Amino acid sequence: MTLDEYSEAAKKIYAEQQDIAQAMSQLALSAKAMPPNPEFLELMTRQWGLVQQIASLNTQLAMGVMAPKK
């Protein structure tokens, strides 16, 4: 993975995170942001998946798994 690939992957993750935040805001405004709500649980599950993806990317960066750009 190159640094450019890392940056692109991170941008996609952050964009999806923004979508989740907007959806969560809508749930909160309608008083539906509660654990029993399946929509809330789905958003939280997606958020947790993004946290895991970014942690994996950061670990790869920290471990020097990145390849130099050719």
Backbone as JSON Lines, residues from 0, in Angstrom:
{"i":0,"aa":"M","n":[0.85,-1.18,0.0],"ca":[0.0,0.0,0.0],"c":[0.89,1.23,0.0]}
{"i":1,"aa":"T","n":[0.62,2.13,-0.91],"ca":[1.37,3.39,-0.95],"c":[0.68,4.42,-0.06]}
{"i":2,"aa":"L","n":[1.38,5.5,0.19],"ca":[0.8,6.56,1.01],"c":[-0.41,7.17,0.31]}
{"i":3,"aa":"D","n":[-0.37,7.25,-1.02],"ca":[-1.53,7.75,-1.76],"c":[-2.73,6.83,-1.58]}
{"i":4,"aa":"E","n":[-2.51,5.52,-1.62],"ca":[-3.59,4.55,-1.41],"c":[-4.15,4.68,0.0]}
{"i":5,"aa":"Y","n":[-3.24,4.88,0.96],"ca":[-3.67,5.07,2.35],"c":[-4.57,6.31,2.45]}
{"i":6,"aa":"S","n":[-4.11,7.4,1.85],"ca":[-4.87,8.65,1.91],"c":[-6.24,8.5,1.27]}
{"i":7,"aa":"E","n":[-6.29,7.81,0.14],"ca":[-7.56,7.6,-0.56],"c":[-8.51,6.74,0.29]}
{"i":8,"aa":"A","n":[-7.98,5.68,0.89],"ca":[-8.8,4.82,1.75],"c":[-9.32,5.6,2.96]}
{"i":9,"aa":"A","n":[-8.45,6.42,3.55],"ca":[-8.86,7.22,4.71],"c":[-9.94,8.22,4.33]}
{"i":10,"aa":"K","n":[-9.82,8.84,3.16],"ca":[-10.83,9.8,2.7],"c":[-12.19,9.12,2.54]}
{"i":11,"aa":"K","n":[-12.2,7.91,1.99],"ca":[-13.45,7.18,1.82],"c":[-14.08,6.85,3.17]}
{"i":12,"aa":"I","n":[-13.25,6.45,4.11],"ca":[-13.74,6.12,5.45],"c":[-14.33,7.37,6.11]}
{"i":13,"aa":"Y","n":[-13.62,8.49,6.02],"ca":[-14.11,9.72,6.64],"c":[-15.39,10.21,5.98]}
{"i":14,"aa":"A","n":[-15.51,10.02,4.66],"ca":[-16.74,10.42,3.96],"c":[-17.92,9.57,4.44]}
{"i":15,"aa":"E","n":[-17.69,8.27,4.59],"ca":[-18.77,7.41,5.08],"c":[-19.12,7.76,6.53]}
{"i":16,"aa":"Q","n":[-18.09,8.13,7.29],"ca":[-18.32,8.52,8.68],"c":[-19.19,9.77,8.74]}
{"i":17,"aa":"Q","n":[-18.98,10.7,7.82],"ca":[-19.82,11.9,7.76],"c":[-21.27,11.53,7.46]}
{"i":18,"aa":"D","n":[-21.48,10.58,6.54],"ca":[-22.83,10.12,6.23],"c":[-23.5,9.52,7.46]}
{"i":19,"aa":"I","n":[-22.75,8.73,8.2],"ca":[-23.28,8.12,9.42],"c":[-23.64,9.21,10.43]}
{"i":20,"aa":"A","n":[-22.76,10.2,10.57],"ca":[-23.01,11.28,11.53],"c":[-24.28,12.05,11.17]}
{"i":21,"aa":"Q","n":[-24.49,12.3,9.89],"ca":[-25.7,13.0,9.47],"c":[-26.95,12.17,9.75]}
{"i":22,"aa":"A","n":[-26.87,10.88,9.45],"ca":[-28.02,10.01,9.72],"c":[-28.29,9.93,11.22]}
{"i":23,"aa":"M","n":[-27.22,9.87,12.01],"ca":[-27.37,9.81,13.46],"c":[-27.98,11.1,13.99]}
{"i":24,"aa":"S","n":[-27.6,12.23,13.41],"ca":[-28.19,13.51,13.81],"c":[-29.69,13.52,13.56]}
{"i":25,"aa":"Q","n":[-30.09,13.0,12.41],"ca":[-31.51,12.94,12.09],"c":[-32.26,12.05,13.09]}
{"i":26,"aa":"L","n":[-31.65,10.93,13.45],"ca":[-32.28,10.06,14.45],"c":[-32.39,10.78,15.79]}
{"i":27,"aa":"A","n":[-31.33,11.49,16.16],"ca":[-31.34,12.2,17.44],"c":[-32.41,13.29,17.46]}
{"i":28,"aa":"L","n":[-32.52,14.01,16.36],"ca":[-33.52,15.08,16.3],"c":[-34.95,14.54,16.36]}
{"i":29,"aa":"S","n":[-35.13,13.32,15.89],"ca":[-36.47,12.71,15.94],"c":[-36.64,11.82,17.17]}
{"i":30,"aa":"A","n":[-35.7,11.92,18.11],"ca":[-35.74,11.15,19.36],"c":[-35.77,9.64,19.12]}
{"i":31,"aa":"K","n":[-35.07,9.18,18.07],"ca":[-35.03,7.75,17.76],"c":[-33.63,7.16,17.92]}
{"i":32,"aa":"A","n":[-32.68,7.94,18.43],"ca":[-31.31,7.46,18.59],"c":[-31.19,6.69,19.9]}
{"i":33,"aa":"M","n":[-31.81,5.5,19.92],"ca":[-31.8,4.65,21.11],"c":[-31.45,3.21,20.71]}
{"i":34,"aa":"P","n":[-30.77,2.48,21.58],"ca":[-30.37,1.11,21.25],"c":[-31.48,0.18,20.76]}
{"i":35,"aa":"P","n":[-32.72,0.3,21.23],"ca":[-33.75,-0.61,20.71],"c":[-34.12,-0.36,19.23]}
{"i":36,"aa":"N","n":[-33.76,0.8,18.7],"ca":[-34.09,1.14,17.32],"c":[-33.13,0.42,16.36]}
{"i":37,"aa":"P","n":[-33.65,-0.42,15.46],"ca":[-32.79,-1.16,14.52],"c":[-31.96,-0.24,13.61]}
{"i":38,"aa":"E","n":[-32.5,0.9,13.26],"ca":[-31.76,1.85,12.42],"c":[-30.55,2.4,13.17]}
{"i":39,"aa":"F","n":[-30.73,2.68,14.45],"ca":[-29.64,3.15,15.3],"c":[-28.56,2.07,15.41]}
{"i":40,"aa":"L","n":[-28.98,0.84,15.64],"ca":[-28.02,-0.26,15.76],"c":[-27.24,-0.46,14.46]}
{"i":41,"aa":"E","n":[-27.91,-0.32,13.33],"ca":[-27.25,-0.48,12.04],"c":[-26.19,0.61,11.85]}
{"i":42,"aa":"L","n":[-26.52,1.84,12.22],"ca":[-25.55,2.94,12.11],"c":[-24.36,2.71,13.04]}
{"i":43,"aa":"M","n":[-24.62,2.26,14.24],"ca":[-23.53,2.01,15.19],"c":[-22.64,0.86,14.71]}
{"i":44,"aa":"T","n":[-23.24,-0.15,14.1],"ca":[-22.47,-1.26,13.56],"c":[-21.58,-0.79,12.41]}
{"i":45,"aa":"R","n":[-22.14,0.05,11.54],"ca":[-21.34,0.62,10.45],"c":[-20.2,1.46,11.0]}
{"i":46,"aa":"Q","n":[-20.49,2.25,12.03],"ca":[-19.46,3.09,12.64],"c":[-18.34,2.24,13.22]}
{"i":47,"aa":"W","n":[-18.69,1.16,13.9],"ca":[-17.69,0.28,14.49],"c":[-16.82,-0.34,13.39]}
{"i":48,"aa":"G","n":[-17.43,-0.7,12.28],"ca":[-16.67,-1.24,11.15],"c":[-15.66,-0.22,10.62]}
{"i":49,"aa":"L","n":[-16.06,1.04,10.57],"ca":[-15.15,2.09,10.11],"c":[-14.0,2.29,11.1]}
{"i":50,"aa":"V","n":[-14.31,2.22,12.38],"ca":[-13.26,2.35,13.4],"c":[-12.23,1.24,13.22]}
{"i":51,"aa":"Q","n":[-12.7,0.03,12.96],"ca":[-11.79,-1.09,12.74],"c":[-10.95,-0.9,11.47]}
{"i":52,"aa":"Q","n":[-11.58,-0.39,10.42],"ca":[-10.84,-0.15,9.17],"c":[-9.75,0.89,9.36]}
{"i":53,"aa":"I","n":[-10.07,1.99,10.03],"ca":[-9.08,3.04,10.21],"c":[-7.97,2.58,11.15]}
{"i":54,"aa":"A","n":[-8.31,1.77,12.14],"ca":[-7.29,1.22,13.03],"c":[-6.33,0.33,12.25]}
{"i":55,"aa":"S","n":[-6.86,-0.47,11.35],"ca":[-6.03,-1.34,10.52],"c":[-5.12,-0.5,9.61]}
{"i":56,"aa":"L","n":[-5.68,0.52,8.99],"ca":[-4.85,1.39,8.14],"c":[-3.74,2.07,8.94]}
{"i":57,"aa":"N","n":[-4.09,2.58,10.12],"ca":[-3.09,3.25,10.95],"c":[-2.01,2.29,11.42]}
{"i":58,"aa":"T","n":[-2.4,1.06,11.72],"ca":[-1.43,0.05,12.13],"c":[-0.47,-0.23,10.98]}
{"i":59,"aa":"Q","n":[-1.0,-0.38,9.78],"ca":[-0.14,-0.61,8.62],"c":[0.82,0.55,8.42]}
{"i":60,"aa":"L","n":[0.33,1.76,8.59],"ca":[1.18,2.94,8.46],"c":[2.28,2.94,9.52]}
{"i":61,"aa":"A","n":[1.91,2.68,10.77],"ca":[2.87,2.69,11.87],"c":[3.9,1.57,11.74]}
{"i":62,"aa":"M","n":[3.5,0.44,11.19],"ca":[4.4,-0.71,11.06],"c":[5.29,-0.59,9.81]}
{"i":63,"aa":"G","n":[5.05,0.43,9.01],"ca":[5.87,0.61,7.83],"c":[5.55,-0.36,6.71]}
{"i":64,"aa":"V","n":[4.31,-0.8,6.64],"ca":[3.91,-1.75,5.61],"c":[3.77,-1.04,4.26]}
{"i":65,"aa":"M","n":[3.77,0.26,4.28],"ca":[3.59,1.03,3.05],"c":[4.75,0.79,2.09]}
{"i":66,"aa":"A","n":[4.46,0.75,0.82],"ca":[5.49,0.61,-0.21],"c":[5.76,1.99,-0.8]}
{"i":67,"aa":"P","n":[7.01,2.25,-1.14],"ca":[7.29,3.56,-1.76],"c":[6.61,3.66,-3.12]}
{"i":68,"aa":"K","n":[6.24,4.88,-3.48],"ca":[5.58,5.1,-4.76],"c":[6.58,4.86,-5.88]}
{"i":69,"aa":"K","n":[6.16,4.11,-6.89],"ca":[7.08,3.78,-7.99],"c":[6.87,4.69,-9.17]}
